Amino acid sequence: MSEPGGGRGFGSSVPQRAPWSLVAATAALCLVSATSVWTAGASPMSREEKQKLGNQVLEMFDHAYGNYMEHAYPADELMPLTCRGRVRGQEPSRGDVDDALGKFSLTLIDSLDTLVVLNKTKEFEDAVRKVLRDVNLDNDVVVSVFETNIRVLGGLLGGHSLAIMLKEKGEYMQWYNDELLQMAKQLGYKLLPAFNTTSGLPYPRINLKFGIRKPEARTGTETDTCTACAGTLILEFAALSRFTGATIFEEYARKALDFLWEKRQRSSNLVGVTINIHTGDWVRKDSGVGAGIDSYYEYLLKAYVLLGDDSFLERFNTHYDAIMRYISQPPLLLDVHIHKPMLNARTWMDALLAFFPGLQVLKGDIRPAIETHEMLYQVIKKHNFLPEAFTTDFRVHWAQHPLRPEFAESTYFLYKATGDPYYLEVGKTLIENLNKYARVPCGFAAMKDVRTGSHEDRMDSFFLAEMFKYLYLLFADKEDVIFDIEDYIFTTEAHLLPLWLSTTNQRISKKNTTSEYTELDDSNFDWTCPNTQILFPNDPLYAQSIREPLKNVVDKSCPRGIIRVREESFRSGAKPPLRARDFMATNPEHLEILKKMGVSLIHLKDGRVQLVQHAIQAASSIDAEDGLRFMQEMIELSSQQQKEQQLPPRAVQIVSHPFFGRVVLTAGPAQFGLDLSKHKETRGFVASSKPYNGCSELTNPEAVMGKIALIQRGQCMFAEKARNIQNAGAIGGIVIDDNEGSSSDTAPLFQMAGDGKDTDDITIPMLFLFSKEGSIILDAIREYEEVEVLLSDKAKDRDPEMENEEPPSSENDSQNQSAEQIASGSQEVDLVDQESLNSHPESLSPADTDNAASISPSEQNSNPTENHETTSLDGECTDLDNQLQEQSETEEDSNPNVSWGKKVQPIDSILADWNEDIEAFEMMEKDEL
């Protein structure tokens, strides 16, 4: 996983023509007035308190660094609970996490430039001597190319940058003669064999001693790497080339970036998480700004800042436009599929995306940076730390917290960009939480579970490299740092590279390959310093107005004042506010109440209904508060019922000739009827019901008697359909989606809910098939007339007796060659049908454990006081978007042949196409963790 650090500074040596004029740099002229405007809106922290907090950061660093040096050095990392060093091979393997350890005193190298930033110049000089004396880069150990680059190569280059700065000042490091740079060059050459691929993308791992190809290397068989792993090299490799004059490093890093850019998804301009290093095919096709991709975006923008190559800026802006179009759902950032960017790929967010507000500051997009940062801060206030992953209703998904610095990084950049003292208070909270919950006698221990406060015996090197650097700079004035921080840019590991490298050893061809691949929209690119009166309206409460609507986004308790006013209105005879549990989408009175609360229903093109709250459109402030509470209740209700009623996928297996059980269709379960996981499977021939929608008494009971009835989704409740076919004598039912083209390999698992009434009278099994899977059965009926299926909780072994039987007719012999098909159930969240919602909100019951609906304040407009609250109750039920499926059926359809009359593909063709889709989906599902 990538550890985005985030850079920001720039100096006068870089032309003032770039959009990074909005970088969080107090020296930037275009931010001077902005800082004064923002500061006016809050009570400034006194110089004395800032110094006190800065000194506290220094003491905390001493506690962590001192214990590492005393109890762990020369090991790579400190184990703070057992007070000893972590040595690769001597401790139980932690999997990929250990790939950062190379027996090269990782924590010491990663901390070099932090010592200088914290004014510990004597300790820095001693540390450099220890590195030169003790560190060996020729160890027989397999390490991560990515981690070694950002932590070790970056640490050596950052140390070298500040060593020559101190030497120029004339007091320290007078003996230094580029020794750290020579070590960096040695390490760079050791990493180069990893780039020996046809694509130019590096192998993810390399043996420091034996490289890639040799048998002793024990690596070189990997085929996949993450996008960030291949795209987070340009700063360190280019700096190494500029420092040494050896252009090969920058050339290799540029080639990897060029290849990633070429392989982006052209229609969405997004990149996936994992790519095949030999073919360039995307292995994981989900896209976000968190783990696996994060620092790729960061390095595109910073490569432009450091190297001055316009193509990097153009690529970043193209990607950024796609991020804000598809991934950004302020204040949330949700992963999507690169080929279907409107479809969320996850129901949770990971902690690594906390760097993104800082990058948005560098870009100059302050408003969404403030929104996302505030959301993250509310999560921290709820859990003390940012969980490694959390759902969109801010529940813990992965409870660990390895003391990641990304949130502190974004806090620092927002403070530098805005001057708002609020961010100093945020930093103070971080310090207090670290000392209260993570501090142990021998350092600082990672949190094993933020809910229980339990610790893990690890203190990663990035904690010293980044956390203390950003916290100290947050509270430091310019005179508190012995050099001008604005003359440097931060790498993703917060190592410092001087900006004068942009004009040094420029031997690399700067061919602009961006325009070869895309039509560029000039509106995406800012080439001048913007007017700060537009960016930061002359309103001292501007930042507060953006943050205020998010204050209760995590803590859903209603403010006391509102409660008192509401109680008084009750006593005066006013109706109590509409509760989510009582809401019915077909009730005109309820819709009118929603309108009064500023909540509107938007009918989407794909048949979904989206709830959106605009607080400013509410009839009063109390109604706006009621609307906010209603949205939160609807989300909580959905999440609670999803947890209580989640069911695994079921199987529909075609067992008749010529399939003999080889075709297994993934089916959605029902929350009513016979539970196939507790009872024997149901086997029978299928028959279509009349009317096909099953919403009234069947007119062909003799046709479905003793058979499994096929019915079409829509126009009534699922439970009503089940009762009608049961009364006609059916032994089971299969509901086929009426949304043509829907498929279980692209849509989340669907779970049929009840009608809010007692459904104990339904005793037959009911399953749901998407349109594509349903067409398999319908086409089989067209070909063979008699089709027998097995409804079960999982696929059964094929029937050898039936398979050995003589086929009824020779003309169907070719069908015996149908490919074996096992369909894997989607682990996405289920569609929620308005058929169910119209009756009772208890039908909001997504079928995935990851589903967690949440509040999503949408993009603010120019009015700083307006609060938008969006709750999509989606058929795809993504984490944030619990969107309600609109009942799109508007015309009666009682003819069972209506959906069959269309031209359809032969069964073999459908099965072959489906097989390819399922294989791709299974790979995506396998890589979800």
N, C-alpha and C positions, 0 to 999 in steps of 0.2 A: 504494500500500500504506500502510496506516495505521501510525503510529509510536506505539504506546501508551506513555504516560509513566507515569501512575499517581499518584494523589494519596493523601494519608493523613492529614494533620494536621487537628485540630479543636481548638477552644478552648472556653472557658466560655460563650461567647455562644450556643452551640448546645445545645438541650435534651438532657439525658442520658437519652434514651428510645429511642435507635436502636441497631440491631445494629452500627453502626460504632463502638460503644464498644470494639470489638476492634481498631480501626485501630492501625497501628503507631505509636503516639504514646506517648512515655515519660511524658507528663503525664496520661495516662488512668489513673484510679484503679484500674480493674479489671485493669490490666496490671502494676501495681507488684509485687504478690506473685509474679506469674508470672515476671517478669524475675529476681527473686532466686532463684526455684526453678531456673530453667534455668541461670543462671550457676553454680550450685553444681556442675553436672555436668561442667564443663570448666575447664581452666586459663585463668584470665583473662589477657588481654594487658595488659602493663604500660602505664601512662600514658605513659611515655617512648616506647615503640614505637608507640603510637597517634599520638602527636604527630609522630613521625618519618614515619610513613606519610601523615599529613595534610599535612605539609609537602611530601612527595613529590608528592602530588596537586596542590598549589599550583604546584609547579615545572613539572609536566606541562601544567597549564592555561596557564601563562605561555608555554611553548614553542609550544603550539598557537595561542593567541590572539595572541601577539606576532608570529608569522610571518604570520598572517592580516592583521593590521593593517599590517605592514611590506610584504608582498609582494602582497596581494590587494585590500585595501580600496581603493575602495568596491565592488568586485565582490561578487557574492552569496556565493561560496565560494572557498576556497583549493584550488589544485591542488598538493599537497605534493611531488610528484616533480619537476615542472617549475618549481616555486617561482613561480607566478603566479596571477592571479585567473581564475576561471571566469565568463565573461560570456555570457549567453544570446545565441545567434546568431553568436558569434565562435568557438565550438568545435563540433566535430561533434556532431550531435544524439544524445542518449542515450535518446530516446523519452520515455515518461511521467515518467521520473526528473527531467527538466528542467522539468517543470511546477511544481516548487517554486521555481524561479528567476524573479524578477520585476523584476530590476534595481533592487532596493530594499535592498541591503546586508544580505542575509538573515542572514548569520552574526553580524553586529554586533547586530541587533535580537534575534535568538534568544539571545544571550549576556548581555543586559542584567541580568536578575535573578541570573544565575550570578555575576556580578561582586560583587554585594552579599552573596550567601551565602558567598562565599569571602573576605569582608572586604576587598574591593578597592574601597572606597567612592570614593576619588579617581578611579580608573580608570572607575568607573561614572558619575561626574559628567561626566568628559570624553566618555565614550561617548554619553551622552544629548545633550550639546551637538552632537556629530557627527551624530547621527540627525536632530536638529531642523534642522541647517544643510544637510545633504547629501542626505537621503533624499527621493526623489520617488515618490509613490504613483500618479501619473497617466501611467504608461508604456503605450505601445501594445504590450502583450505579453499573451499568453494564459497564465493561471496556473490551478493547481488550487485550487478553492474550499476543499477540505479542508486542503491543506498551508498555504495562505495564512492560513486561520483559526487553525490550531493553532500555527504558527510565527511569523507576523508579527502578526496581531491579538493572539494570546496573548502574544507577546513584548512588544508595546507595553503591554498591560494589566498584565503582570507588572512591567515597568519602572515604570509609573505607580504601582502598589501600593507598591513599595518606595521610590519617590521621595518619596511623601507621608509614608511612615513615617520616612524619614531627615530630612525637613523638620521633622516634629514633634519629633524628637530635638534639633533646634536647631543642629547642627554643619554638616551638608552640605545641599545642594540648597535653600538659602534663597531662591534666585532662581526656583525652579520654580513655575510657575503652570498646571499641568494640560496642558502642551503635548503630552505623549505621549498623554494621553487624547483630545485633539482630533484628533490623527493617527489614533488608533484609531477614533474616530467617523467620520472621513472614509473610512477603509478599510471600515468596516462598511457604510456607504451604497453603496460601490462593489460590495460583494458581494451586496447585496439583490436586484438584478435576476436573479440566478441562481435565485431562488425563484419565478420567474414560471412555474409549472407548475400543472396542474390538481390534482396530488396534494399540492403543497407541498414535495415533495422537490426539492432544488436541482440545477441542472445541475452536472455535475462540473467544468466549466471556465468561466472568464469572462475577458473582456478588460478589463484595469484601466482602459483609457481609453474604450472604446466599448461595454462591457457585453456583451449577448447578441444582440440582434436586428439591430443595424446590420450592413450588408454588410462594413464594415471590421473587425468584431469577429472574423471568422474562427473562430467557434465558435457554439454554440447548436443544432447538428444532432445532438448526442448524444442517445441515448435511454436509456442505462443508467448507473447509478452504483452504487458499492459501498455496502453497509449502513453501514460505518464512516464513509464519506464523508458520508452524509446524517445519520448519528446521532451525530456527534462535533462538535456545534456549541453545545450548550446551555450549557456552562460559560462560554465566551468571550462568546457573544451575550447571555446573561443578565447576566453581569458588566458588559458594556457598557451594557445597559439600566439596571442598578442604579446604576452610576457616573454616568450622564448623565441619567437620568430619561426617556429615549426608549424606550418600551416595545416599539416595533416589532421590535427585534432579538430579544428574548426570545420574542415571539409567533411569529415565523417559525420559530425553532429548535424551539419546543414543537410546532408544527404538524407539522414533519417527524418528530419523535419519535412523535407520536400516530399518524401514518400508518404508520410502520414497525411499531408495536405492533399496529395493526389488521390488518396484512398478515402477521403471523407465521403459521406453520402451526399450525392450532388443535389438532390431535391431539398433536403433539410439542412445541408451544410453542417451536420453534426458528425462526430466520430464516436465509435464504439469504445467499449472498455478494454477488450482484448482482441489482438490481431495476430494472424499467423505471420511469422517473420520471414517465411519463404515464399508464400503465395500472395500475401497481402489481403487475404480474405478476413473479414471480421468474424471472430469466433463468438464473442459476446456483443450483441447488437444493441444493448441498452446504453444510454448516454446521459450524463449528468455533469456536475461540476465537483463531485466528491471523489472518493477513492478510485484510483485507476485512471483518472483523466485530469484531475485538478491542475497539477503543475504544468501540463502541456499548454493549457491556455495561458497560464501565468508567464511561461517562458517565451511565448510568442510576443507578448507585449513588452516584456523586459529586454528581449533580444533587440527589439527596435530601439529601446532607450539606450542600451549599451553599445550597439553596433551601428545604429543609424541606417539600417536597411529597411526601406519603405515596404518591401514585400511582407515583412513580418507584421507590420502594423495593419496592412490590408487584410491579411489572413485573420489576425485577431479580431478585427472589426466585423468581418464576415461571420466568424464563429459567434461573436458576442451578440450580433443581431439575432442569430438562431437561438441562442441561449435565452435571451429575453423574450423571444417569440413563443418558445415551446416549453422550456424548462422552468423559467421563472414564473411563479405564481405567488407574488408578494403576499406575505413575507417568506414564503416557502420556495424551495428549490427542489423539484421532484424529477427523478430520472424518467426518461421516455425512451421509446424504441426509435432507432434512427430512421427506419423505413416508415414508421407510423408515428410521427412525433406528437400527434394528438392523443396517443394512448400511453398512459403512465405505465412504467415498467416496474415500479416499486411502490410499496405502501409505507416506506420509511425513509429517513434521511440519515446519512452517516456524519460523524463529527468533523471529518476532514473538509467538508464544504464551508466550515467556519472561516476559512481564509478568504472566501469570495468577496465579502464586503470590502476587505482591504484592497482587493484587486479592482473592485468597482470604483474605489476612491482614486486609484491610479488612472483608471479610464476617465474619471470625471463624472460618473453617474452616481451622484450622492444619495438621492432619495431612496432607491431600492437598497442601497448599502445600509442606510439607517434602519430601514424596515426589517431586513433580514437579521441585522445585528441585534436589534431590540428583541426579536423573537427568540434568538439564541440566548440572550441574557435572561429572558423570562424562564427558559428551560433550566438554565443554571441556577436561578434563584429557587426553582422548585426542587432540584436534585443536588444542589451544591456544586456539581460539576456537569460538564456536557457529556452525556452518555455516548458511548461509541456509536450507537445508533438509536434513534428514537422515532416514534410514529408521528403522524401528522396531527394527532390529538395529544402529542407530547408525552405519551407513555414511553417507558423504557423498552427498547427493542433488544439492544445488546447493552448490558449493564456496566461493562468495563470502562475505565477511563485511565489511559496510560500517561496522564499529565501532558496532554497535547497542548501546544502553544498557539494554535491557529486563531482562537478567539481573542487572546491577548494581542496578537498581531493586528487583527482588524480593529480592535479597540484603540491601539496606538495610532493607526493611520487615520481613523475617524477623528480622533482628537487633534491631530496635526492639521487635518484639512478644515476643521470647523472651529477649533479653539473652545468647544463647548465643555465646561467643567463637569458636565454629566459623566463624561467618559473617564474622568479622573476618579469619580466615585465608583464607576464600574471596575476600574483597576484596583481600587482599594478593596472591593469585595473579593476579587480574585486572590489578592494577598491574604486576606483573612481566611478564606476557605482553604488555601494551601496550608497555612500554618495550623488551622484547627483540625483539618481532616486528613491531610496527607503527610504531615511532618511526623517523623519517627526519630528515635535517638541517633540513628546512623544515616540520616539523609531524608529524602522524601520518597514515599512509596506510592506506586500506582494503585489506583482503586480497582479492586476486583469486582466490586458491586457498589454502585453509587447509592443504591437503595438501602443497603445494610451498613455501608461504611467499611466493609472488609477490605484488606489490603492484598496486594500482590507483590512478590519479592522481586521487583524490577524498578530501575530508575534509568530510563533511556537517555542516550546521549543528547537527543534533541531538547531535552528539558533544560540542560545547561546552555546549549547552543542558542536557543531561541527564547524560551520563557523569560529568563532573567534579563536578557538583552532588551526585549520589548517593554517589560515592566519598568526597567530602570529608565529607559528613554522616555517613557510616558510621563514620568514625574520630573525629569531632568530639564533644567533650562540650558540654553546653548552654552553658557560658560561652565556648566557642570561636566561637559565632555571635552577631552583634551584635543580633539580634532573636529573638523567640520563634517558632520555626518552626511550633509547634503552633497558631498563630493563623491559619494559611493552609492551603489545600488545593492540591495539585499538579494541574495539568491533565495531559493526556496527553503534552504536550511538556515537562512538569516546570516550567511557569510557575506562579507563586504568585499566588493570588487570596485576598483576606482573607475570613475567615468572617463578619465583621460585615455583609457584603453580604446575608446571609439576612434581615436586618431592615430593609433600606434599599430605598426606592422599590418597595414591594410593591403594584403596580397590576395584576398579571397575575391573571386568574381561575384558580383552582386546581381546576378541575373534575376530579373523579376519573373518568377514562374507563376505568380498568382493569376495574372490575367489570362494565362494559357488555359486555365481550368474553369473560369467562371466570369460571368458578366458582373462587374463590380458596380455597386450602387454608391455613387459619390456621397449620398446623404449619410452613409455610415461613417464617413471619415471626417474628422475635425482636424484642421491644419493650423488653427490659430487659437490663441488664448481666449477663452470665452468671457463674456461680460459677467462679472460676479453678481451683478444685481439681478440677473436672470437665474443664475444657479442658486444663489442664496438671497431670496427676497428680503427686502429691507424690513424684516419682521423679527424681533428678538425671540419670538416664540415659535419660529418656523420649525426648528428641529423638534421641539417639544410637541408641536401639533402632529408631526409624523409619528412620533413614538407613542403618544397618548392612547390612540385606539388599540394599541397592542399590549397595554399594561395588563389587561385581564385575559389575554389570549390563552395563557397557561393556567393562571389562577382564576377559576370560573366562579368564584364567589361574588355575589351581587353587592355593590357598595351599600353601606349602611344608609346613607341619605336617601337613596332611591327606595330602599325597603320601607323607610318611615313614610315617605310620600305615598307609596303604593298602599300601605296599610290604611292611611287616612282616606284614600279614594275608595277603598273597600267599604269602610264604615259609612261613607256618603252614598253608598248604593251602586257604585260603578261595578261593571263586570270584571272578574279576575282576568288576567292576561291569558291568551291562548297558549296552551302547553303542547309541546311536541307530541306527547303521547295521545292527544285528542285530535290532532290535525288530520283532516281528510281533504285530499286534493280536489275532490269533486264537490265540496261544500262551498257554495258561493259566499256564505257568511264568513267562513274561514279565510277565503281569498281576500275578502274586503278587509279583514283584520290584518292580514299580512301587508296589504297595501298601506294601511295606517302606520304600521311599524317600519315602513321603509323597505319591506321585503317584496320583491317582485319575482314572478315566474317567467323564465325565458325558455321558449320552446326551440330547441336546437334542431339543426337540419337532419341529424341522424336519429331523431325521434326521442331524444332525451329531454328531460326537464331540469333546468338549473335554477336554484334559488340564489338570489343575489340581494344583499342588503346594502342600501345606500342610506346611511344614518341621517344625512342632511335632508332626505326626502320624507323622513318620518314626520308625523303630525306634531310631535312634541319631543322633548328630550327624554321624557319617561317612556314614550312609545318607542323611541330609538333604543333605549336600554332594554325594553321588552323584546324588541326584535333581535338584539344581540343575544339575549338569553335564550330566545326561541331557537336561533341557529345553533347555539352551543348544545342545547338539550337534544335537538334532532341528531346532532353528531354523536353525542354521548349515547343516545338511545340505540343508534345503529351499531356503535362499537360494542355496547353491552350485549345486545342480542346476537351479534356476530360471534362473540366469545361463548355465549351460552349455547348457541344452536348450530355451531359449525359442524358440518358433516363432510366426510371424505367423498371423493368421486365414486361413481358406480360404473358398471360395465354392461353394455348391450352386445352380446356375442351372437353372430349369425351362425347357426349350427346346421342348417339344411344344405343340401347339395346346391352348388359345388363348393361351398365355403368350408363346411365341416369344422367350424370354430376358429378358422384362421383369421377372420375379420372381427376385431374387437373395437367397439366404438365407445369413447369416453362419454359418460352420461352424467348429468347433474342430478343430485339426489332431491328428495322432497322431505319436508319436515312433518309430513303426515303420511298415513298409510303404512303398509307392511315394511318393517325395517329389514332390509336384505342382509344386513350384517349380523342379525340375530336369528334369522329364519332361513330355511332352505331356499335356494334360488327358484325363480319362476320360469317355466319353459312353455312355450306355446307358439302357434302360428299367429301372424299379425294380420289385422284387418282394419281398414279405414272406417272411421265412424261417420255417420250422417246425422246432423250436420257436422262438417269437418272440424268446426271450432269446438264442438262438444259442449256448447253453452245452453243447450236445451235437451229435452227428452229425445233419445235417439230414435230415428225413424227406421233404422235397420238393425234392430236388436238381434235378429237371427244371424246376421253376418258377424257380429262380434261376440256372440255367445261362446264362452269357453276359449276365447282367444285374447290376444293382447291388442288392445285398441290403439290405433294411431289417431292423434288429434292435433290440431294446429293451435299454436299459442295465440292468445288475444281474445278480446271482447268479453271476457268474464274471468272470475277467479279460478285459479288452478284447482282449488278444492271442489268448486262447482263442477268442473269438467270431470274430476275423479268420481264424484257421486253419480253423475249421469251415465258414465260408461259402466260403473259398478252395478247400477240398477238394471242395465241392459244385459248383465251376465258376463262382462269381461273379467278376465282373471288378472289383468294388469293393464297399465297404460303407458304410452310413450308420447310425450308432448314434443312436437317439432317446432322449432323457432320459425316465426314468420318473417324474420329479417333475412332476406335473401343474401347468401354469401357468408353469413356468420359461421365461425368455426371454432372448435375448442383449441386449436393450435395457435390462435391469435387473440381470442377473447378469454377473459377470466371465467373460471368455473361458475356455472349458474346453479343456484339452489332455489327450489320452489318453496315458497312460504305458504302458510295457511291463510285463512280468511279472517283471523281474529276471533273465530268461534271455536267451539268444541269440534275437533275433527276425528274423534275416536270412532265415529261411525264408518270411516273410510278404512277398509281392511285390505285393499289390493295394493301392490307396489306401483309407484309412479316414478318415472324417470324422465329427464329432459335431454333432448338432443338439439345441438345447434343445426342450422340449415344444411351445412355441408355434410355433417354426419348423417342427418336425417335423409338426405338425398341418396345415400348409399342404400338404405333400406327401400326407399321408393323406387329406385332404379332396379333393384333386385326383384321387386314385385313385378315390374314391367317385363323383365326378362324371364322370370321363372314362375310367376303367379303365386305359388305356394312358398312362403318364406317363413322359416321357423327361427325364433331367437331365444336366447337365454338371458334373463335379467338377474344380475347377481352383484355382489359387493366387489368382486374381482374376477378376472378372466379365469375360466376353467380350462383344463387340458382338452385338447382336441379329441373328437369322438372317432377312434380308429375303426369301429365297426361300420359307422356310416360312411367313412372315407373309402372303405373297401367295397362298398356297394356299387353295383353297375349303375352308371348314370342313366336317367330316364330317356334321354335322346342324344344322338351323336352330335347334333348340331350345337350342343352346348359344351362339347368336350373342351373347347379352348378355355372355358371359364375355370377349368380345374387348375389352370396355370396361374390363377390369381396369386399375387404376392402375399406372403404372410404379413399381416398388419396388426401390430399391437399399438394402440393409441395411448399415449401418456396423458394423464390428467393435468390440466393447467394449474399451476399454483398461484395464479392471479386471483383477484377477488371477483365475486359473482356480480352479475347484473341484478338490479333490484327493479322489479316490474311495477309499473303504476297500477296494474291490475290489483296487486296486493296492497299498494299504498293507499289506493282509494278507499279500501275497506278499513284498514287499521295500520298504524305505524309499526305494530309488532311484526309486520311482514318485512321490515327492514332487517334482513338477516344475511349479510354477505357470508360467503363460504370459505373464506381464507383466513388463516391465523394472523396474517400480516395486516389485514384490513383494519384501518383505524381512521375514521373520518375526523376531520378537524376544521377549524375556522381558517379561512383564508382571506384576510383583508386584501382586496384586489388593488390594482394600481391606482394611486391617488390622482385626482385631477388637480387643476391649478388652485382649487380652493383648499387651503391647508387645514381647514376644520372638518372637511368631509371625510366620513368614515365609510368605506365600502366593506361589506361583509359578504363573502361568497361561499355558499355551500352548494356544491354540485352533488346531488344524490344520483350518482351515475350508474348506468348499467355496467360500467367496468369497475365501479366501486373502488377506485384507487384511494390511497390513504387519505389524502386531503379531500379528494373529490368523491364524496359519498353521493353520487348522482342518482336521481330517481328516473327510472325508465318511463318515458311517456307512453301512454296507451295510444299507439299510432293506428290501430285498426279502426277505420271509420265506416267500413261498409260490410254488410253481412256476406258471409261466404259459406254456403251450405253444400257446395258441390265438392266432393272429395277429389275430383279430378282436376280442379282448377290449377293446383300447383304442379300437376303432372303433365299438363298439356303443353308446357314449354319444351323447347328442344333441349335435350340433355345429352351428355357425353355417354359413351359406352361404359359399362361398369369397370372394365379393365383400365381404361384411361383415367377414370376417377380415382380408382385405387392407387394407380401409379403416382398421380399427382399428389394424392393425399399422403402417400408414403414419404415423398420428398419433404412435404411440409412438416410432417410429424418428426422426422429425423432432425430437421433444423430446430424445431421447438424443443425436442428432448435435450439437445446440446445446450440451448439457452437456459433451460430449467436446471440442468446439471451444474451450470456455472453460476447459479443465482447466489450461492454463498460466497 
